[in-house]
């Protein structure tokens, strides 16, 4: 019977999903606070599990009865790695599985064997002297065993540019000089992957014909010490275990050695072993481990199958003592959400969303809060990753400015490409300098552009002067937004649940996809694709010489260190999007394709002839129009508020782990001030662009360095700073003077950026996954947590309602009724409120999120059974509350 060791998987999560060991973080001055983990085995107190990291090595005795030698056959850090002799390499890390009988035999052997706790040995020689003091051994056997233990083991160390190192197999006494680490040990690449403070545990197992009875020894050193060449990595050893005995059928000693290594790699057992004061404590820890293992039936599972490491699993709350479980259960978090660094939900009221009861009180708090971070907003940008983000977002912003300049066609030249470039540069740079969330990218979004077209059509149909009328609309919008800031209306974003966010994000993503595909299809008319037989293009294919094609692959040994290669790979990953764009430009130039190129204005003057940069307040319009402009301004204010704040809620979600906080009131105030400026200059109106802002944040994601074998990089947060956005908008303004360089960039490459952003955004939200369930048979559906708790028919009903709302928004946006589009966005909140009459609170917890007042009205007892941390519950119910990686993830790196 084999066992799947759930504890090993959970330790992976506590390290990869919550905490990051020292030395694995990328060089960043502000990684932010990390949540405490409930266990510190070294001290017996609560602390960080990085202290539990232990490198365990299994040395197996082989060659009986001819020539005995110790060979390293396995190693553990988080997961097991086996040395594959035939291939001459280490296997991929995998979740270890051991036979239940091996653990039972190990327990019996340790109960009868020698257990030394807090052994004072300071060298391998002293340790061997202690281990061989077993009463059952005669002096002759003790001498043979001592000589065997001092024999240098063989380590399959693959150093840079060398073959695997094989130690000497000659049994001899080892002096203190010979106990010094080998050169190959110090050059072992694995040493660089282990974080500082890592300790070692050595397990020696094998068959000895001169022993009449099995011998088991478990040693915990009082002070960790490097035991010479015993382990392949020269780390201070904390544990030593010896399991030898007479030959038996099968590989029982090998399996018992694996069992010891698996036990020591488990954080709970390791912590108990560090605190144990006698044999009974050690056996009690082994019994506690046996109570938590999962047994797999032998006839339903192939033991040769290696289980890959999980990407992310719950932390170890369920393995804690009962008192700690009570202290960390979700109900306690709900009662004190401010103490949870990540919040138990995205609508836990933070300091940004609490009413002060004073005029502009929220704005003042935002300014005070962000002022303390202002110097670091520039110093945190000193990282190569920011350069990649600047180049990528700059091209996306320039493309958006070019396409936004198409507004000139709809306004008869009142607003052209130059106004779009100038407005993007001025408004964006000012926002990055003053905003509460400087990662936001301002742009002329689709809904706002639709409103501007409608406003121009109304002015033209009624004989009004467009720019003066637009000026008064902008002044009223700024006034209404200032009123919203003064009354702290931004706290209402707590009612923007995932239902509203996903509907808006899906709409904007579809606009990106629709526009990108539409523009590329229009290119087929001006630049048609040549069919076979066309003479427009020529292609000459030549067969090779009689020798034929020849492709030579040479195998070279690496000449650089692994850390340099890792740095190169990281740099290539950071600049992958930019490299793809440069590759597209290079192919276009190399093949000399007839594609439209990026064109920017060369002269700094308004597009409309005869007008200055300042817009006249009245022009030819009657005076009362300045008052009547308040009506369309009210609708636009609703649109600006919804567009800006929904984007702000998405960008400031708890799973992004932003440590500098949000600034909803300050952001809205900046947008209001920029409305005054852009209206007076006749520039387009700007608001937060959801998709580009998400792409900006994703290009600045910080991840841990996956150094430990089997450990995937864990999400650490976002590199929060102001410099990338500021440089992007400065470059956008300077693009007018970079026309000779930008003219080589093909427009299809830029349209591809828009298409990739839209596809990545819409494919990563939960709404898209639920839409896929509509077209997927039940037997092929993924094991989503919501499907465990909500009937499939209810999931389909919720998805159908979202689809209906999305379709209605798209239809209204595309028809003359688009004037009421802002009200329809606001209506999404009302629809979500009405869903409380259709779905139960439990269903909405899994499908969406509770609205603030409903969250308070749900009785604690109603949720307790489903989210309690009961050890008898076979399901990881805490997944609903665990901190997770960003739900909306734009894959640009």
Secondary structure in CASP SS format (residue, H / E / C, confidence):
PFRMAT SS
TARGET T0000
AUTHOR 0000-0000-0000
METHOD secondary structure of the structure
MODEL  1
X C 1.00
X E 1.00
X E 1.00
X E 1.00
X C 1.00
X H 1.00
X H 1.00
X H 1.00
X H 1.00
X H 1.00
X H 1.00
X H 1.00
X H 1.00
X H 1.00
X H 1.00
X H 1.00
X H 1.00
X H 1.00
X C 1.00
X C 1.00
X C 1.00
X C 1.00
X C 1.00
X C 1.00
X C 1.00
X C 1.00
X C 1.00
X C 1.00
X C 1.00
X C 1.00
X C 1.00
X C 1.00
X C 1.00
X C 1.00
X C 1.00
X C 1.00
X E 1.00
X E 1.00
X E 1.00
X E 1.00
X C 1.00
X C 1.00
X C 1.00
X C 1.00
X E 1.00
X E 1.00
X E 1.00
X C 1.00
X H 1.00
X H 1.00
X H 1.00
X H 1.00
X C 1.00
X E 1.00
X E 1.00
X E 1.00
X E 1.00
X E 1.00
X E 1.00
X E 1.00
X E 1.00
X E 1.00
X C 1.00
X C 1.00
X C 1.00
X C 1.00
X C 1.00
X C 1.00
X E 1.00
X E 1.00
X E 1.00
X E 1.00
X E 1.00
X E 1.00
X E 1.00
X E 1.00
X C 1.00
X C 1.00
X C 1.00
X E 1.00
X E 1.00
X E 1.00
X E 1.00
X E 1.00
X C 1.00
X C 1.00
X C 1.00
X C 1.00
X E 1.00
X E 1.00
X C 1.00
X C 1.00
X C 1.00
X E 1.00
X E 1.00
X C 1.00
X E 1.00
X E 1.00
X E 1.00
X H 1.00
X H 1.00
X H 1.00
X H 1.00
X H 1.00
X H 1.00
X H 1.00
X H 1.00
X H 1.00
X H 1.00
X H 1.00
X H 1.00
X H 1.00
X C 1.00
X E 1.00
X E 1.00
X E 1.00
X E 1.00
X E 1.00
X E 1.00
X C 1.00
X C 1.00
X C 1.00
X C 1.00
X H 1.00
X H 1.00
X H 1.00
X H 1.00
X H 1.00
X H 1.00
X H 1.00
X H 1.00
X C 1.00
X C 1.00
X C 1.00
X C 1.00
X C 1.00
X C 1.00
X C 1.00
X H 1.00
X H 1.00
X H 1.00
X H 1.00
X H 1.00
X H 1.00
X H 1.00
X H 1.00
X H 1.00
X H 1.00
X H 1.00
X C 1.00
X C 1.00
X C 1.00
X C 1.00
X E 1.00
X C 1.00
X C 1.00
X E 1.00
X C 1.00
X C 1.00
X C 1.00
X C 1.00
X C 1.00
X C 1.00
X C 1.00
X E 1.00
X C 1.00
X C 1.00
X C 1.00
X C 1.00
X C 1.00
X C 1.00
X C 1.00
X C 1.00
X C 1.00
X C 1.00
X C 1.00
X C 1.00
X C 1.00
X C 1.00
X C 1.00
X C 1.00
X C 1.00
X H 1.00
X H 1.00
X H 1.00
X H 1.00
X C 1.00
X C 1.00
X H 1.00
X H 1.00
X H 1.00
X H 1.00
X H 1.00
X C 1.00
X C 1.00
X C 1.00
X C 1.00
X C 1.00
X E 1.00
X E 1.00
X E 1.00
X E 1.00
X E 1.00
X E 1.00
X E 1.00
X E 1.00
X E 1.00
X C 1.00
X C 1.00
X C 1.00
X C 1.00
X C 1.00
X C 1.00
X C 1.00
X E 1.00
X E 1.00
X E 1.00
X E 1.00
X E 1.00
X E 1.00
X E 1.00
X E 1.00
X E 1.00
X E 1.00
X E 1.00
X E 1.00
X C 1.00
X H 1.00
X H 1.00
X H 1.00
X C 1.00
X C 1.00
X C 1.00
X C 1.00
X C 1.00
X E 1.00
X E 1.00
X E 1.00
X E 1.00
X E 1.00
X E 1.00
X E 1.00
X E 1.00
X E 1.00
X E 1.00
X C 1.00
X C 1.00
X C 1.00
X C 1.00
X C 1.00
X C 1.00
X H 1.00
X H 1.00
X H 1.00
X H 1.00
X H 1.00
X H 1.00
X H 1.00
X H 1.00
X H 1.00
X H 1.00
X H 1.00
X H 1.00
X H 1.00
X H 1.00
X C 1.00
X H 1.00
X H 1.00
X H 1.00
X H 1.00
X H 1.00
X H 1.00
X H 1.00
X H 1.00
X H 1.00
X C 1.00
X C 1.00
X C 1.00
X H 1.00
X H 1.00
X H 1.00
X H 1.00
X H 1.00
X H 1.00
X H 1.00
X H 1.00
X H 1.00
X H 1.00
X H 1.00
X H 1.00
X H 1.00
X H 1.00
X C 1.00
X E 1.00
X E 1.00
X E 1.00
X C 1.00
X H 1.00
X H 1.00
X H 1.00
X C 1.00
X C 1.00
X C 1.00
X C 1.00
X C 1.00
X C 1.00
X E 1.00
X E 1.00
X C 1.00
X C 1.00
X C 1.00
X C 1.00
X C 1.00
X C 1.00
X C 1.00
X H 1.00
X H 1.00
X H 1.00
X H 1.00
X C 1.00
X C 1.00
X H 1.00
X H 1.00
X H 1.00
X H 1.00
X H 1.00
X H 1.00
X H 1.00
X C 1.00
X H 1.00
X H 1.00
X H 1.00
X H 1.00
X H 1.00
X H 1.00
X C 1.00
X H 1.00
X H 1.00
X H 1.00
X C 1.00
X C 1.00
X C 1.00
X C 1.00
X C 1.00
X C 1.00
X C 1.00
X C 1.00
X C 1.00
X C 1.00
X C 1.00
X H 1.00
X H 1.00
X H 1.00
X C 1.00
X C 1.00
X C 1.00
X C 1.00
X C 1.00
X C 1.00
X C 1.00
X H 1.00
X H 1.00
X H 1.00
X H 1.00
X H 1.00
X H 1.00
X H 1.00
X H 1.00
X H 1.00
X H 1.00
X H 1.00
X C 1.00
X C 1.00
X C 1.00
X C 1.00
X H 1.00
X H 1.00
X H 1.00
X H 1.00
X C 1.00
X C 1.00
X C 1.00
X C 1.00
X H 1.00
X H 1.00
X H 1.00
X H 1.00
X H 1.00
X H 1.00
X H 1.00
X H 1.00
X H 1.00
X H 1.00
X H 1.00
X H 1.00
X H 1.00
X H 1.00
X H 1.00
X H 1.00
X H 1.00
X H 1.00
X H 1.00
X H 1.00
X H 1.00
X C 1.00
X C 1.00
X H 1.00
X H 1.00
X H 1.00
X H 1.00
X C 1.00
X C 1.00
X C 1.00
X C 1.00
X C 1.00
X C 1.00
X H 1.00
X H 1.00
X H 1.00
X H 1.00
X H 1.00
X H 1.00
X H 1.00
X H 1.00
X H 1.00
X H 1.00
X H 1.00
X H 1.00
X H 1.00
X H 1.00
X H 1.00
X H 1.00
X H 1.00
X H 1.00
X C 1.00
X C 1.00
X C 1.00
X C 1.00
X C 1.00
X C 1.00
X C 1.00
X E 1.00
X E 1.00
X C 1.00
X C 1.00
X H 1.00
X H 1.00
X H 1.00
X H 1.00
X H 1.00
X H 1.00
X H 1.00
X H 1.00
X H 1.00
X H 1.00
X H 1.00
X H 1.00
X H 1.00
X H 1.00
X H 1.00
X H 1.00
X C 1.00
X C 1.00
X C 1.00
X C 1.00
X H 1.00
X H 1.00
X H 1.00
X H 1.00
X H 1.00
X H 1.00
X H 1.00
X H 1.00
X H 1.00
X H 1.00
X H 1.00
X H 1.00
X H 1.00
X H 1.00
X H 1.00
X H 1.00
X H 1.00
X H 1.00
X H 1.00
X H 1.00
X H 1.00
X C 1.00
X C 1.00
X H 1.00
X H 1.00
X H 1.00
X H 1.00
X H 1.00
X H 1.00
X H 1.00
X C 1.00
X C 1.00
X H 1.00
X H 1.00
X H 1.00
X H 1.00
X H 1.00
X H 1.00
X H 1.00
X H 1.00
X H 1.00
X H 1.00
X H 1.00
X H 1.00
X H 1.00
X H 1.00
X H 1.00
X H 1.00
X H 1.00
X H 1.00
X H 1.00
X H 1.00
X H 1.00
X H 1.00
X H 1.00
X H 1.00
X H 1.00
X H 1.00
X H 1.00
X H 1.00
X H 1.00
X C 1.00
X C 1.00
X C 1.00
X C 1.00
X C 1.00
X C 1.00
X C 1.00
X C 1.00
X C 1.00
X C 1.00
X C 1.00
X C 1.00
X C 1.00
X C 1.00
X C 1.00
X C 1.00
X C 1.00
X C 1.00
X C 1.00
X C 1.00
X C 1.00
X C 1.00
X C 1.00
X C 1.00
X C 1.00
X C 1.00
X C 1.00
X C 1.00
X C 1.00
X C 1.00
X C 1.00
X C 1.00
X C 1.00
X C 1.00
X C 1.00
X H 1.00
X H 1.00
X H 1.00
X H 1.00
X H 1.00
X H 1.00
X H 1.00
X H 1.00
X H 1.00
X H 1.00
X H 1.00
X H 1.00
X H 1.00
X C 1.00
X H 1.00
X H 1.00
X H 1.00
X H 1.00
X H 1.00
X H 1.00
X H 1.00
X H 1.00
X H 1.00
X H 1.00
X H 1.00
X H 1.00
X H 1.00
X H 1.00
X H 1.00
X H 1.00
X C 1.00
X C 1.00
X C 1.00
X C 1.00
X C 1.00
X E 1.00
X C 1.00
X C 1.00
X C 1.00
X C 1.00
X C 1.00
X C 1.00
X C 1.00
X C 1.00
X C 1.00
X C 1.00
X C 1.00
X C 1.00
X C 1.00
X C 1.00
X C 1.00
X C 1.00
X C 1.00
X C 1.00
X C 1.00
X C 1.00
X C 1.00
X C 1.00
X C 1.00
X C 1.00
X C 1.00
X C 1.00
X C 1.00
X H 1.00
X H 1.00
X H 1.00
X H 1.00
X H 1.00
X H 1.00
X H 1.00
X H 1.00
X H 1.00
X H 1.00
X H 1.00
X H 1.00
X H 1.00
X H 1.00
X H 1.00
X H 1.00
X H 1.00
X H 1.00
X H 1.00
X H 1.00
X H 1.00
X H 1.00
X H 1.00
X H 1.00
X H 1.00
X H 1.00
X H 1.00
X C 1.00
X C 1.00
X H 1.00
X H 1.00
X H 1.00
X C 1.00
X C 1.00
X C 1.00
X C 1.00
X C 1.00
X C 1.00
X C 1.00
X H 1.00
X H 1.00
X H 1.00
X H 1.00
X H 1.00
X H 1.00
X H 1.00
X H 1.00
X H 1.00
X H 1.00
X H 1.00
X H 1.00
X H 1.00
X H 1.00
X H 1.00
X H 1.00
X H 1.00
X H 1.00
X C 1.00
X C 1.00
X C 1.00
X C 1.00
X C 1.00
X E 1.00
X E 1.00
X C 1.00
X H 1.00
X H 1.00
X H 1.00
X H 1.00
X H 1.00
X H 1.00
X H 1.00
X H 1.00
X H 1.00
X C 1.00
X C 1.00
X E 1.00
X E 1.00
X E 1.00
X C 1.00
X C 1.00
X C 1.00
X C 1.00
X C 1.00
X C 1.00
X C 1.00
X C 1.00
X C 1.00
X C 1.00
X C 1.00
X E 1.00
X E 1.00
X E 1.00
X E 1.00
X C 1.00
X C 1.00
X C 1.00
X C 1.00
X H 1.00
X H 1.00
X H 1.00
X H 1.00
X H 1.00
X H 1.00
X H 1.00
X H 1.00
X H 1.00
X H 1.00
X H 1.00
X H 1.00
X H 1.00
X H 1.00
X H 1.00
X H 1.00
X H 1.00
X H 1.00
X H 1.00
X H 1.00
X C 1.00
X C 1.00
X C 1.00
X E 1.00
X H 1.00
X H 1.00
X H 1.00
X H 1.00
X H 1.00
X H 1.00
X H 1.00
X H 1.00
X H 1.00
X H 1.00
X H 1.00
X H 1.00
X H 1.00
X H 1.00
X H 1.00
X H 1.00
X H 1.00
X C 1.00
X C 1.00
X H 1.00
X H 1.00
X H 1.00
X H 1.00
X H 1.00
X H 1.00
X H 1.00
X H 1.00
X H 1.00
X C 1.00
X C 1.00
X C 1.00
X H 1.00
X H 1.00
X H 1.00
X C 1.00
X C 1.00
X C 1.00
X C 1.00
X H 1.00
X H 1.00
X H 1.00
X H 1.00
X H 1.00
X C 1.00
X C 1.00
X H 1.00
X H 1.00
X H 1.00
X H 1.00
X H 1.00
X H 1.00
X H 1.00
X H 1.00
X H 1.00
X H 1.00
X H 1.00
X H 1.00
X H 1.00
X H 1.00
X H 1.00
X H 1.00
X H 1.00
X H 1.00
X H 1.00
X H 1.00
X H 1.00
X H 1.00
X C 1.00
X C 1.00
X H 1.00
X H 1.00
X H 1.00
X H 1.00
X H 1.00
X H 1.00
X H 1.00
X H 1.00
X H 1.00
X H 1.00
X H 1.00
X H 1.00
X H 1.00
X H 1.00
X H 1.00
X H 1.00
X H 1.00
X H 1.00
X H 1.00
X H 1.00
X H 1.00
X H 1.00
X C 1.00
X C 1.00
X C 1.00
X H 1.00
X H 1.00
X H 1.00
X H 1.00
X H 1.00
X H 1.00
X H 1.00
X C 1.00
X C 1.00
X C 1.00
X C 1.00
X H 1.00
X H 1.00
X H 1.00
X H 1.00
X H 1.00
X H 1.00
X C 1.00
X C 1.00
X H 1.00
X H 1.00
X H 1.00
X H 1.00
X H 1.00
X H 1.00
X H 1.00
X H 1.00
X C 1.00
X C 1.00
X C 1.00
X C 1.00
X C 1.00
X C 1.00
X C 1.00
X C 1.00
X C 1.00
X H 1.00
X H 1.00
X H 1.00
X H 1.00
X C 1.00
X C 1.00
X C 1.00
X C 1.00
X C 1.00
X C 1.00
X C 1.00
X C 1.00
X C 1.00
X C 1.00
X C 1.00
X C 1.00
X C 1.00
END
